[in-house]
Amino acid sequence: MPLDPGNIAATSGMSKAIFEQMDAVLSPAFSKLPAEDLDKAREGWRKLSFAIAGGVVAHIVANMEIYGIEVTGNLQQIGTVTLSQSGATIGHVK
């Protein structure tokens, strides 16, 4: 599964999942606001969700370490595994 931060509208990826949780937790506290004010708050939550998701993905990519990879079965394909943000090859599958 790719690390997908989503988009600033929080309609996809990690930003969507974060926004959905924020909305579920925060909306009840704002339920007495006029609808347009709640919509404005949600717009801010969408942007915040995207900022959080982008930071999480950037942090994981920059600090990722992989240990203990085990492969079982018959590998039919030879390829290259690229696991860094810079695109540097760090290993081969044979």
N, C-alpha and C positions, 0 to 999 in steps of 0.2 A: 504494500500500500504506500503510495507516495505521500510525502508531507506536503499538504496543500493548505496554505493559510487562507485561501478563499479570496474574497474581494471586499472592498470598502463598504459595499451595500449589505454585507453579511448574508448573501444569498447562496453561498456555497462554501465547502471546505470547513476548516477549523473555525473560521470566524462565524459561520452560521451556527455551529454547535455551541460556541461560547455565547453568542447573542441569544439563542433560545433559552439557555440557562439563566442568563442575566434578566431577560424579560420575565421569565417565570418567577424569579425571586423578587425582582424589584417592582414589577407592575402593580401588585396588590397595594403597596405603600403609596402609590401615586393614583389610585383608582378614583379619588375624589377630584382630581384635576379635570379641567375641561379637556375634551378629546384632542384638540389641537396642541395643547401643552404636553399631553402624554405622547403624541406623535413626535414632537420636537425632542423630548427626552429619549425616545426610542432611536431617533436618528443619531443622537450622541452615543447611545449604547452600541449601535452598529459600528460606528467609527472606532470606538474603544475596543470592541470585540476584534476588529481587524488589526488594530495596533497590537493587542495582546497576542493574537495568533501569529502575526508576522514576527514578533519578538521571540516567541516560543520556537517557531520553525528555524529562525536564524541561529538561535542558541543551540538547538539540537544539531544542526548541520555543522556549526563551528566547533562543537565539543564532542561529537560522536566518537565513541570507541566501541568496537565490536570484539567480543571475546567468545571463545568456545563454540565456533561454528562446526556443526557436524553434518555430514552429508551421507545419506544412505541410498541404496538402490543403484540402478544402472544409469550413469550420466551419459546421455546420448550426444550432447553438444559441447564443443569446446568454445569458450568465450572469455572475455575479459570482464572483470568486476571493477567498476569505478565507484568509489565511495567518498569522494571528497568534493567540496564545493568548487575547488579550482579545476577539477577534472583530471587530476593526477591518477594514474593507474597504480593501484596498490596490491593487486593480486591477480592471479589467473585461475580459471576453472579448467581442469584437465580431466 
